Amino acid sequence: MKDVRTLQQRLQGCRRSAVHLEMRDGYMRSDSRFIAWQNGERNAPEDNDPALRPWLRLVAELVGRGVEVRRARIVSEPVSDYVEFEHHVTAANVTAGESVRWLPRPQASGIALPGNDFWLLDGGVVVFHHFDGYGELAPDDESFTDDPATVKLCESAFEAVWERAIPHEEYRPYPE
């Protein structure tokens, strides 16, 4: 029988850790929040309010149960407008309990990285995300594996990125 649990369902089942590695400079440019941000709307309630942003509620629930939630982003510099948007809205993720770090792409040289963004859940299951060339979700947008070699690669990649990356509070994606 095929496992049809969604990423959210898998995250809700986490007991110890959920780590996420992002390696693209743009995602879902069709996202209404990104479009509003491009049009100058900053600090919209849907960016910061857990009642309007389900991800924030999920992170707070996981962290409240003792699950460590970490996200690392490998980014090109100067950053894309999408990464600038991500940086702007990430403070709410941190407030919800997610630890976030940023790694400028040249500092990722020498790290063996998988070909796709992923979540590693409880150190045993990898959820890969698949995007098209425009950053939109591909028709086969997620795949799951518990293959030990793949889990080991993803764990090693994430930890190597995490060790080199800059905490969100210290990272400045654009000149001040």
ROMARKOL-527310 format. One line per field, with one value per atom (N, C-alpha, C, O): atom name; residue number from 1; residue in three letters; z negated, y negated, x. Coordinates in steps of 0.02 Angstrom, whole numbers, plus 50000, padded with zeros to 5 digits. Each point is the difference from the previous one (the first is absolute). Example, Ala and Ser with C-alpha at 12.3 -4.5 7.8 and 13.67 -1.06 7.14 Angstrom:
<pts>
atomo	c(N:CA:C:O:N:CA:C:O)
num	c(1:1:1:1:2:2:2:2)
residuo	c(Ala:Ala:Ala:Ala:Ser:Ser:Ser:Ser)
Z	c(49610:50000:50000:49967:50069:49997:49963:49992)
Y	c(50284:49941:49940:50001:49946:49941:49945:49945)
X	c(50660:49955:50045:50052:49930:50042:49961:50025)
</pts>
This chain:
<pts>
atomo	c(N:CA:C:O:N:CA:C:O:N:CA:C:O:N:CA:C:O:N:CA:C:O:N:CA:C:O:N:CA:C:O:N:CA:C:O:N:CA:C:O:N:CA:C:O:N:CA:C:O:N:CA:C:O:N:CA:C:O:N:CA:C:O:N:CA:C:O:N:CA:C:O:N:CA:C:O:N:CA:C:O:N:CA:C:O:N:CA:C:O:N:CA:C:O:N:CA:C:O:N:CA:C:O:N:CA:C:O:N:CA:C:O:N:CA:C:O:N:CA:C:O:N:CA:C:O:N:CA:C:O:N:CA:C:O:N:CA:C:O:N:CA:C:O:N:CA:C:O:N:CA:C:O:N:CA:C:O:N:CA:C:O:N:CA:C:O:N:CA:C:O:N:CA:C:O:N:CA:C:O:N:CA:C:O:N:CA:C:O:N:CA:C:O:N:CA:C:O:N:CA:C:O:N:CA:C:O:N:CA:C:O:N:CA:C:O:N:CA:C:O:N:CA:C:O:N:CA:C:O:N:CA:C:O:N:CA:C:O:N:CA:C:O:N:CA:C:O:N:CA:C:O:N:CA:C:O:N:CA:C:O:N:CA:C:O:N:CA:C:O:N:CA:C:O:N:CA:C:O:N:CA:C:O:N:CA:C:O:N:CA:C:O:N:CA:C:O:N:CA:C:O:N:CA:C:O:N:CA:C:O:N:CA:C:O:N:CA:C:O:N:CA:C:O:N:CA:C:O:N:CA:C:O:N:CA:C:O:N:CA:C:O:N:CA:C:O:N:CA:C:O:N:CA:C:O:N:CA:C:O:N:CA:C:O:N:CA:C:O:N:CA:C:O:N:CA:C:O:N:CA:C:O:N:CA:C:O:N:CA:C:O:N:CA:C:O:N:CA:C:O:N:CA:C:O:N:CA:C:O:N:CA:C:O:N:CA:C:O:N:CA:C:O:N:CA:C:O:N:CA:C:O:N:CA:C:O:N:CA:C:O:N:CA:C:O:N:CA:C:O:N:CA:C:O:N:CA:C:O:N:CA:C:O:N:CA:C:O:N:CA:C:O:N:CA:C:O:N:CA:C:O:N:CA:C:O:N:CA:C:O:N:CA:C:O:N:CA:C:O:N:CA:C:O:N:CA:C:O:N:CA:C:O:N:CA:C:O:N:CA:C:O:N:CA:C:O:N:CA:C:O:N:CA:C:O:N:CA:C:O:N:CA:C:O:N:CA:C:O:N:CA:C:O:N:CA:C:O:N:CA:C:O:N:CA:C:O:N:CA:C:O:N:CA:C:O:N:CA:C:O:N:CA:C:O:N:CA:C:O:N:CA:C:O:N:CA:C:O:N:CA:C:O:N:CA:C:O:N:CA:C:O:N:CA:C:O:N:CA:C:O:N:CA:C:O:N:CA:C:O:N:CA:C:O:N:CA:C:O:N:CA:C:O:N:CA:C:O:N:CA:C:O:N:CA:C:O:N:CA:C:O:N:CA:C:O:N:CA:C:O:N:CA:C:O:N:CA:C:O:N:CA:C:O:N:CA:C:O:N:CA:C:O:N:CA:C:O:N:CA:C:O:N:CA:C:O:N:CA:C:O:N:CA:C:O:N:CA:C:O:N:CA:C:O:N:CA:C:O:N:CA:C:O:N:CA:C:O:N:CA:C:O:N:CA:C:O:N:CA:C:O:N:CA:C:O:N:CA:C:O:N:CA:C:O:N:CA:C:O:N:CA:C:O:N:CA:C:O:N:CA:C:O:N:CA:C:O:N:CA:C:O)
num	c(1:1:1:1:2:2:2:2:3:3:3:3:4:4:4:4:5:5:5:5:6:6:6:6:7:7:7:7:8:8:8:8:9:9:9:9:10:10:10:10:11:11:11:11:12:12:12:12:13:13:13:13:14:14:14:14:15:15:15:15:16:16:16:16:17:17:17:17:18:18:18:18:19:19:19:19:20:20:20:20:21:21:21:21:22:22:22:22:23:23:23:23:24:24:24:24:25:25:25:25:26:26:26:26:27:27:27:27:28:28:28:28:29:29:29:29:30:30:30:30:31:31:31:31:32:32:32:32:33:33:33:33:34:34:34:34:35:35:35:35:36:36:36:36:37:37:37:37:38:38:38:38:39:39:39:39:40:40:40:40:41:41:41:41:42:42:42:42:43:43:43:43:44:44:44:44:45:45:45:45:46:46:46:46:47:47:47:47:48:48:48:48:49:49:49:49:50:50:50:50:51:51:51:51:52:52:52:52:53:53:53:53:54:54:54:54:55:55:55:55:56:56:56:56:57:57:57:57:58:58:58:58:59:59:59:59:60:60:60:60:61:61:61:61:62:62:62:62:63:63:63:63:64:64:64:64:65:65:65:65:66:66:66:66:67:67:67:67:68:68:68:68:69:69:69:69:70:70:70:70:71:71:71:71:72:72:72:72:73:73:73:73:74:74:74:74:75:75:75:75:76:76:76:76:77:77:77:77:78:78:78:78:79:79:79:79:80:80:80:80:81:81:81:81:82:82:82:82:83:83:83:83:84:84:84:84:85:85:85:85:86:86:86:86:87:87:87:87:88:88:88:88:89:89:89:89:90:90:90:90:91:91:91:91:92:92:92:92:93:93:93:93:94:94:94:94:95:95:95:95:96:96:96:96:97:97:97:97:98:98:98:98:99:99:99:99:100:100:100:100:101:101:101:101:102:102:102:102:103:103:103:103:104:104:104:104:105:105:105:105:106:106:106:106:107:107:107:107:108:108:108:108:109:109:109:109:110:110:110:110:111:111:111:111:112:112:112:112:113:113:113:113:114:114:114:114:115:115:115:115:116:116:116:116:117:117:117:117:118:118:118:118:119:119:119:119:120:120:120:120:121:121:121:121:122:122:122:122:123:123:123:123:124:124:124:124:125:125:125:125:126:126:126:126:127:127:127:127:128:128:128:128:129:129:129:129:130:130:130:130:131:131:131:131:132:132:132:132:133:133:133:133:134:134:134:134:135:135:135:135:136:136:136:136:137:137:137:137:138:138:138:138:139:139:139:139:140:140:140:140:141:141:141:141:142:142:142:142:143:143:143:143:144:144:144:144:145:145:145:145:146:146:146:146:147:147:147:147:148:148:148:148:149:149:149:149:150:150:150:150:151:151:151:151:152:152:152:152:153:153:153:153:154:154:154:154:155:155:155:155:156:156:156:156:157:157:157:157:158:158:158:158:159:159:159:159:160:160:160:160:161:161:161:161:162:162:162:162:163:163:163:163:164:164:164:164:165:165:165:165:166:166:166:166:167:167:167:167:168:168:168:168:169:169:169:169:170:170:170:170:171:171:171:171:172:172:172:172:173:173:173:173:174:174:174:174:175:175:175:175:176:176:176:176)
residuo	c(Met:Met:Met:Met:Lys:Lys:Lys:Lys:Asp:Asp:Asp:Asp:Val:Val:Val:Val:Arg:Arg:Arg:Arg:Thr:Thr:Thr:Thr:Leu:Leu:Leu:Leu:Gln:Gln:Gln:Gln:Gln:Gln:Gln:Gln:Arg:Arg:Arg:Arg:Leu:Leu:Leu:Leu:Gln:Gln:Gln:Gln:Gly:Gly:Gly:Gly:Cys:Cys:Cys:Cys:Arg:Arg:Arg:Arg:Arg:Arg:Arg:Arg:Ser:Ser:Ser:Ser:Ala:Ala:Ala:Ala:Val:Val:Val:Val:His:His:His:His:Leu:Leu:Leu:Leu:Glu:Glu:Glu:Glu:Met:Met:Met:Met:Arg:Arg:Arg:Arg:Asp:Asp:Asp:Asp:Gly:Gly:Gly:Gly:Tyr:Tyr:Tyr:Tyr:Met:Met:Met:Met:Arg:Arg:Arg:Arg:Ser:Ser:Ser:Ser:Asp:Asp:Asp:Asp:Ser:Ser:Ser:Ser:Arg:Arg:Arg:Arg:Phe:Phe:Phe:Phe:Ile:Ile:Ile:Ile:Ala:Ala:Ala:Ala:Trp:Trp:Trp:Trp:Gln:Gln:Gln:Gln:Asn:Asn:Asn:Asn:Gly:Gly:Gly:Gly:Glu:Glu:Glu:Glu:Arg:Arg:Arg:Arg:Asn:Asn:Asn:Asn:Ala:Ala:Ala:Ala:Pro:Pro:Pro:Pro:Glu:Glu:Glu:Glu:Asp:Asp:Asp:Asp:Asn:Asn:Asn:Asn:Asp:Asp:Asp:Asp:Pro:Pro:Pro:Pro:Ala:Ala:Ala:Ala:Leu:Leu:Leu:Leu:Arg:Arg:Arg:Arg:Pro:Pro:Pro:Pro:Trp:Trp:Trp:Trp:Leu:Leu:Leu:Leu:Arg:Arg:Arg:Arg:Leu:Leu:Leu:Leu:Val:Val:Val:Val:Ala:Ala:Ala:Ala:Glu:Glu:Glu:Glu:Leu:Leu:Leu:Leu:Val:Val:Val:Val:Gly:Gly:Gly:Gly:Arg:Arg:Arg:Arg:Gly:Gly:Gly:Gly:Val:Val:Val:Val:Glu:Glu:Glu:Glu:Val:Val:Val:Val:Arg:Arg:Arg:Arg:Arg:Arg:Arg:Arg:Ala:Ala:Ala:Ala:Arg:Arg:Arg:Arg:Ile:Ile:Ile:Ile:Val:Val:Val:Val:Ser:Ser:Ser:Ser:Glu:Glu:Glu:Glu:Pro:Pro:Pro:Pro:Val:Val:Val:Val:Ser:Ser:Ser:Ser:Asp:Asp:Asp:Asp:Tyr:Tyr:Tyr:Tyr:Val:Val:Val:Val:Glu:Glu:Glu:Glu:Phe:Phe:Phe:Phe:Glu:Glu:Glu:Glu:His:His:His:His:His:His:His:His:Val:Val:Val:Val:Thr:Thr:Thr:Thr:Ala:Ala:Ala:Ala:Ala:Ala:Ala:Ala:Asn:Asn:Asn:Asn:Val:Val:Val:Val:Thr:Thr:Thr:Thr:Ala:Ala:Ala:Ala:Gly:Gly:Gly:Gly:Glu:Glu:Glu:Glu:Ser:Ser:Ser:Ser:Val:Val:Val:Val:Arg:Arg:Arg:Arg:Trp:Trp:Trp:Trp:Leu:Leu:Leu:Leu:Pro:Pro:Pro:Pro:Arg:Arg:Arg:Arg:Pro:Pro:Pro:Pro:Gln:Gln:Gln:Gln:Ala:Ala:Ala:Ala:Ser:Ser:Ser:Ser:Gly:Gly:Gly:Gly:Ile:Ile:Ile:Ile:Ala:Ala:Ala:Ala:Leu:Leu:Leu:Leu:Pro:Pro:Pro:Pro:Gly:Gly:Gly:Gly:Asn:Asn:Asn:Asn:Asp:Asp:Asp:Asp:Phe:Phe:Phe:Phe:Trp:Trp:Trp:Trp:Leu:Leu:Leu:Leu:Leu:Leu:Leu:Leu:Asp:Asp:Asp:Asp:Gly:Gly:Gly:Gly:Gly:Gly:Gly:Gly:Val:Val:Val:Val:Val:Val:Val:Val:Val:Val:Val:Val:Phe:Phe:Phe:Phe:His:His:His:His:His:His:His:His:Phe:Phe:Phe:Phe:Asp:Asp:Asp:Asp:Gly:Gly:Gly:Gly:Tyr:Tyr:Tyr:Tyr:Gly:Gly:Gly:Gly:Glu:Glu:Glu:Glu:Leu:Leu:Leu:Leu:Ala:Ala:Ala:Ala:Pro:Pro:Pro:Pro:Asp:Asp:Asp:Asp:Asp:Asp:Asp:Asp:Glu:Glu:Glu:Glu:Ser:Ser:Ser:Ser:Phe:Phe:Phe:Phe:Thr:Thr:Thr:Thr:Asp:Asp:Asp:Asp:Asp:Asp:Asp:Asp:Pro:Pro:Pro:Pro:Ala:Ala:Ala:Ala:Thr:Thr:Thr:Thr:Val:Val:Val:Val:Lys:Lys:Lys:Lys:Leu:Leu:Leu:Leu:Cys:Cys:Cys:Cys:Glu:Glu:Glu:Glu:Ser:Ser:Ser:Ser:Ala:Ala:Ala:Ala:Phe:Phe:Phe:Phe:Glu:Glu:Glu:Glu:Ala:Ala:Ala:Ala:Val:Val:Val:Val:Trp:Trp:Trp:Trp:Glu:Glu:Glu:Glu:Arg:Arg:Arg:Arg:Ala:Ala:Ala:Ala:Ile:Ile:Ile:Ile:Pro:Pro:Pro:Pro:His:His:His:His:Glu:Glu:Glu:Glu:Glu:Glu:Glu:Glu:Tyr:Tyr:Tyr:Tyr:Arg:Arg:Arg:Arg:Pro:Pro:Pro:Pro:Tyr:Tyr:Tyr:Tyr:Pro:Pro:Pro:Pro:Glu:Glu:Glu:Glu)
Z	c(50000:50000:50000:49961:50081:50006:49942:49980:49993:49945:50031:50039:49943:50031:49951:50012:49931:49952:50031:50038:49945:50023:49957:49947:50077:49960:49933:49948:50051:49937:49952:49941:50084:49958:49973:49942:50101:49978:49947:49950:50061:49951:49933:49947:50055:49939:49961:49940:50096:49968:49973:49969:50042:49976:49924:49965:50011:49928:49976:49943:50102:49978:50043:49974:50092:50043:50069:50027:50001:50069:50027:49979:50069:50028:50075:50034:49991:50069:50033:49974:50085:50039:50064:50039:49971:50060:50039:49972:50094:50041:50062:50041:49966:50059:49982:49942:50109:49990:50012:49995:50019:50010:49998:50026:49944:49994:50012:49983:50045:50001:50010:49959:50094:50013:50011:50002:50006:50007:49932:49998:49948:49932:49989:50011:49968:49990:49949:50006:49943:49950:50031:49985:50060:50033:50048:50003:50032:50047:49961:50021:49923:49959:49974:49999:49981:49976:50056:49988:50072:50058:50013:50023:49961:50010:49941:49996:49958:49945:49935:49951:50046:49938:49953:50014:49931:49951:49934:49982:49984:49935:50001:49955:50098:50004:49945:49982:49991:49947:50021:49959:50105:50022:50003:50010:49981:49996:49928:49991:49960:49930:49951:49945:50073:49953:50006:50053:49895:50003:50017:50027:49957:50017:50076:50026:50010:50072:50039:50061:49905:50032:49966:49950:50077:49968:49984:49952:50089:49986:49931:49965:50016:49934:49944:49949:50059:49949:49995:49945:50114:49999:49967:49959:50057:49968:49925:49962:50016:49928:49965:49945:50088:49971:49996:49948:50105:49999:49947:49959:50040:49951:49929:49954:50037:49935:49975:49940:50106:49982:49994:49987:50023:49993:50065:49999:50058:50065:50020:49999:50019:50024:50075:50039:49980:50069:50024:49974:50077:50027:50076:50033:49994:50072:50019:49967:50086:50027:50073:50037:49982:50069:50031:49972:50085:50040:50051:50038:49962:50043:50040:49976:50084:50041:49975:49975:50033:49983:50058:50033:49983:49963:50006:50050:49899:49997:50051:50020:49999:50044:49962:49938:50098:49966:49957:49948:50075:49960:49934:49948:50054:49938:49954:49939:50088:49959:49966:49941:50095:49971:49945:49946:50069:49949:49936:49945:50064:49941:49961:49938:50097:49967:49957:49944:50081:49964:49951:49963:50037:49957:49926:49959:50023:49929:49965:49942:50092:49970:49990:49951:50094:49992:49936:49961:50031:49942:49936:49950:50051:49942:49982:49941:50110:49989:49972:49974:50030:49972:50049:49980:50084:50050:49999:49997:50006:50006:50075:50036:49987:50071:50009:49964:50085:50017:50076:50038:49983:50070:50018:49962:50096:50022:50070:50048:49959:50067:50043:49977:50084:50043:50007:49999:50008:50006:49940:50006:49936:49940:49999:49956:50091:50004:50045:50002:50033:50041:49955:49945:50078:49960:49958:49969:50029:49964:50050:50050:49938:50042:49986:49945:50105:49992:50044:50057:49919:50043:50054:49995:50054:50056:49988:50041:49903:49986:49928:49956:50033:49932:49963:50031:49903:49963:49928:49974:49996:49928:49978:50033:49910:49968:49934:49957:50035:49942:49952:50019:49919:49947:50022:49976:50068:50022:50037:50008:50017:50031:50065:50037:49979:50062:50034:49968:50097:50040:50044:50033:49967:50045:50049:49980:50083:50051:50031:50009:50007:50035:50072:50012:50035:50070:50029:49993:50040:50029:50074:50023:50014:50070:50006:49950:50110:50012:49978:49995:49993:49978:49925:49974:49991:49928:49976:49941:50106:49981:49985:50027:49932:49984:50064:50040:49969:50057:49987:49943:50110:49989:49949:49963:50036:49950:49945:49991:49973:49957:49939:49971:50008:49941:50013:50033:49939:49997:49931:49970:50007:49933:50005:50043:49912:49997:49930:49963:50019:49938:50016:49955:50108:50020:49958:49999:49965:49954:50032:49969:50092:50033:50016:49993:50028:50015:49937:49998:49950:49935:49975:49977:50029:49977:50040:49971:50096:50042:49978:49992:50000:49982:49930:49990:49964:49932:50001:49969:50066:50005:50034:49978:50077:50037:49955:49996:49971:49958:49945:49990:49975:49944:50023:49965:50093:50027:50017:49986:50045:50015:49936:49993:49960:49936:49964:49973:50027:49965:50030:49963:50102:50034:50004:50011:49981:50014:49944:49944:50074:49957:49970:50036:49898:49969:50030:50019:49985:50031:49971:50037:49898:49967:50021:49993:50032:50020:50075:50022:50018:50072:50030:49985:50056:50035:50075:50030:50001:50071:50048:50060:49915:50043:49960:49938:50095:49963:49959:50021:49921:49957:50006:49968)
Y	c(50059:49941:49938:49996:49956:49939:49953:49991:49979:49952:49933:49971:50004:49939:49942:49950:50056:49945:49937:50004:49939:49937:49980:50029:49922:49974:49975:50014:49951:49974:50058:49996:50056:50058:50032:50021:49983:50028:49955:50025:49909:49954:50006:50000:50006:50006:50064:50004:50046:50062:49999:50048:49898:49995:50002:49974:50058:50004:49963:49977:50018:49970:49941:49947:50062:49948:49998:50050:49890:49988:49947:49942:50078:49952:49993:50048:49891:49984:49964:49950:50074:49966:49973:50037:49898:49966:49976:49972:50039:49984:49957:49988:49991:49960:49926:49981:49977:49928:49972:49940:50104:49978:50058:50054:49934:50051:49966:49941:50095:49980:49925:49967:50007:49928:49980:49941:50108:49987:49991:49984:50027:49993:49929:49952:50043:49934:49958:49939:50092:49963:49969:49943:50094:49974:49943:49949:50060:49948:49936:49945:50061:49942:49967:49938:50101:49974:49961:49946:50083:49966:49932:49953:50043:49939:49952:49952:50062:49954:50015:49963:50089:50016:50037:50056:49913:50030:50010:49962:50092:50016:50009:49978:50056:50016:50050:50042:49955:50048:50073:50041:49975:50069:50021:50059:49894:50016:50019:50039:49933:50005:50031:50019:49986:50023:50075:50023:50015:50073:50020:50054:49903:50017:49997:50033:49929:49994:50037:50008:50014:50035:50067:50006:50046:50066:50028:50037:49946:50025:49979:50039:49900:49975:50039:50015:50002:50040:50070:50026:50003:50067:50000:50044:49907:49995:49993:50035:49920:49989:50064:50015:50022:50063:50051:50033:49974:50048:49982:50042:49895:49978:50007:50018:49968:50008:50071:50012:50036:50072:50023:50058:49895:50018:50020:50025:49966:50015:49941:49943:50071:49948:49989:50047:49892:49983:49951:49945:50077:49958:49996:50048:49894:49988:49966:49952:50072:49968:49983:50040:49901:49977:49984:49961:50068:49982:49949:50013:49928:49946:49968:49996:49982:49961:49928:49976:49991:49929:49961:50025:49916:49969:50044:50036:49960:50044:49980:49942:50108:49987:49964:49997:49975:49967:50050:49982:50081:50049:50015:50005:50001:50012:49940:50008:49932:49940:50004:49983:50038:50011:50053:49990:50067:50053:49974:50013:49949:49973:49955:50002:49958:49954:50037:49978:50077:50034:50054:50029:49983:50053:49984:50045:49892:49982:50034:50021:49985:50033:50074:50029:50003:50070:50009:50045:49910:50003:49989:50035:49917:49988:50061:50014:50023:50061:50057:50049:49945:50051:50035:50043:49939:50030:49966:49939:50100:49973:49997:50049:49893:49990:49971:49955:50073:49974:49993:50033:49923:49982:50013:49981:50050:50013:49972:50023:49926:49975:50058:50038:49968:50057:50015:50059:49893:50018:50040:50038:49952:50037:50072:50039:49978:50069:50044:50061:49908:50041:50049:49982:50078:50051:50041:50049:49933:50039:50044:49974:50090:50045:49989:50013:49962:49982:50044:50017:50003:50036:49953:49940:50087:49961:49960:49959:50052:49966:49977:50027:49921:49979:50059:50044:49957:50056:49982:49950:50091:50004:50066:50051:49950:50061:50003:49957:50095:50005:50055:50058:49922:50045:50041:50055:49917:50033:50065:50038:49974:50065:49999:50050:49896:49996:49933:49948:50056:49940:49987:50045:49893:49977:49951:49946:50073:49956:49958:50024:49914:49955:49992:49995:50005:49994:49938:49990:49967:49938:49999:50033:49928:49991:49944:49972:50011:49950:49930:49956:50033:49934:49997:49948:50106:50000:50021:49998:50021:50024:50074:50035:49991:50071:50040:49985:50066:50046:50046:50007:50024:50046:50055:50019:50005:50050:49964:50011:49945:49951:50028:49966:50095:50029:50073:50036:49986:50072:50014:49957:50104:50019:50060:50043:49959:50059:50009:49952:50111:50015:50040:50031:49968:50033:49974:49940:50105:49977:49958:49952:50063:49960:49930:49952:50042:49935:49959:49940:50092:49967:49974:49944:50097:49980:49941:49953:50048:49943:49937:49948:50055:49940:49975:49939:50106:49979:49966:49948:50083:49972:49932:49953:50041:49936:49946:49945:50071:49950:49976:49940:50107:49981:49960:49954:50062:49962:49929:49952:50041:49933:49963:49942:50089:49969:49973:49944:50096:49980:49937:49959:50033:49942:49940:49943:50068:49948:49947:50010:49935:49941:49999:50006:49988:49996:49943:49948:50064:49951:49930:49951:50044:49935:49962:49939:50096:49968:49992:49960:50075:49999:49937:49984:49981:49941:50014:49999:50013:50019:49942:50010:49929:49942:49946:49999:49956:49948:49957:49986:49995:49958:49927:49957)
X	c(50043:49957:50045:50047:49937:50039:49985:49943:50110:49993:49980:50037:49904:49975:49996:49966:50070:49999:50032:50048:49924:50027:50060:50011:50026:50055:49975:50031:49913:49974:49984:50016:49954:49985:50064:50004:50047:50064:50032:50027:49970:50028:49964:50031:49903:49961:50019:49989:50037:50021:50071:50022:50014:50070:50003:49956:50097:50010:50062:50003:50049:50063:50022:50017:49982:50029:49969:49976:50024:49979:50047:49999:50043:50047:49987:49983:50025:49982:50058:50025:49995:50052:49969:49970:50038:49976:50061:50047:49951:50059:49983:50044:49895:49981:49998:49994:50011:49996:49930:49989:49965:49931:49952:50014:49929:49947:49934:49991:49963:49929:49990:49969:50059:49994:49927:49984:49973:49928:49966:49941:50095:49972:49974:50036:49902:49969:50037:50002:50028:50038:50063:50017:50016:50060:49980:50034:49912:49977:49983:50019:49947:49984:50064:50005:50043:50064:50035:50026:49974:50030:49967:50032:49904:49962:50005:49962:50083:50014:49964:50009:49951:49965:50047:50021:49995:50046:49963:49956:50063:49972:49925:49964:50012:49929:49983:50042:49898:49982:50011:50019:49969:50009:50074:50015:50030:50071:50021:50046:49921:50022:49951:50021:49917:49948:49989:49979:50035:49990:49928:49989:49963:49931:49990:49954:50088:49993:50054:49995:50056:50055:50009:50035:49932:50000:50070:50008:50042:50067:50024:50032:49954:50021:49968:50032:49904:49966:50031:50011:50005:50029:50068:50015:50027:50066:49993:50034:49923:49991:49977:50021:49935:49975:50056:50008:50032:50056:50051:50019:50002:50050:49973:50036:49900:49968:50002:49998:50005:50005:50072:50013:50034:50071:50033:50057:49910:50031:50044:49978:50084:50045:49986:50005:49978:49986:50054:50006:50032:50054:49994:49980:50037:49998:50066:50021:50010:50060:49987:49971:50050:49991:50067:50039:49975:50059:49977:49953:50079:49976:50057:50057:49926:50047:49999:49950:50107:50003:50029:50046:49927:49945:49938:49990:49968:49942:49946:49996:49965:49943:49945:50002:49951:49944:49961:49973:50023:49964:50036:49967:50099:50037:49994:49997:50002:49990:49931:49994:49956:49933:50003:49973:50059:50006:50032:49977:50077:50034:49953:49999:49963:49954:49948:49985:49988:49946:50026:49961:50105:50027:49999:50001:49999:49998:49941:50006:49937:49942:50013:49976:50061:50018:50042:49989:50060:50044:49959:50011:49944:49958:49958:49988:49991:49960:50042:49973:50095:50042:50047:50039:49956:50043:50069:50003:50050:50067:50016:49991:50033:50013:50070:50021:50015:50066:50006:49964:50081:50011:50073:50045:49967:50068:50009:49969:50075:50015:50029:50042:49934:50015:50075:50017:50028:50071:50026:50047:49922:50023:49974:50020:49936:49975:50044:49990:50057:50046:50036:50023:49983:50033:49953:50020:49915:49950:49963:49975:50022:49961:49927:49976:49988:49929:49956:50019:49923:49953:49973:50008:49960:49976:49937:49981:49987:49936:49997:50033:49926:49984:49969:49970:50036:49972:49984:50025:49934:49989:50028:49991:50044:50022:49963:50008:49951:49956:50024:50008:50003:50023:50061:50011:50029:50062:49989:50047:49891:49987:49963:50001:49965:49961:50016:50002:50011:50013:49939:49974:50004:49948:50032:50021:49984:50028:49945:49944:50072:49954:50025:50060:49894:50017:49966:49940:50100:49976:50017:50046:49914:50017:50051:50022:49998:50051:49981:50043:49892:49976:49989:49978:50037:49992:49931:49986:49972:49933:50005:50044:49911:50000:49990:49956:50085:49992:49941:49979:49995:49942:50015:49956:50105:50020:50039:50060:49906:50033:50035:50043:49942:50033:50015:49962:50094:50014:50031:50032:49958:50020:50048:49991:50058:50043:50027:50011:50000:50035:50063:50029:49993:50062:50057:50013:50023:50052:50055:50023:49998:50052:49975:50037:49901:49971:49990:50014:49962:49991:50068:50005:50047:50067:50026:50027:49964:50021:49965:50032:49903:49961:50018:50007:50002:50019:50069:50010:50037:50067:50000:50033:49929:49995:49971:50026:49918:49968:50048:50007:50024:50043:50060:50022:50006:50057:49979:50036:49905:49974:49986:50020:49947:49982:50062:50000:50053:50061:50031:50027:49968:50030:49954:50022:49913:49950:49996:50024:49946:49994:49930:49951:50043:49933:49959:50026:49909:49955:50010:50002:50005:50005:50062:50002:50048:50064:50008:50042:49919:50009:49968:49942:50095:49975:50003:50054:49889:50000:50011:50009:49990:50007:50035:49995:50040:50036:49952:49944:50079:49958:50019:49970)
</pts>
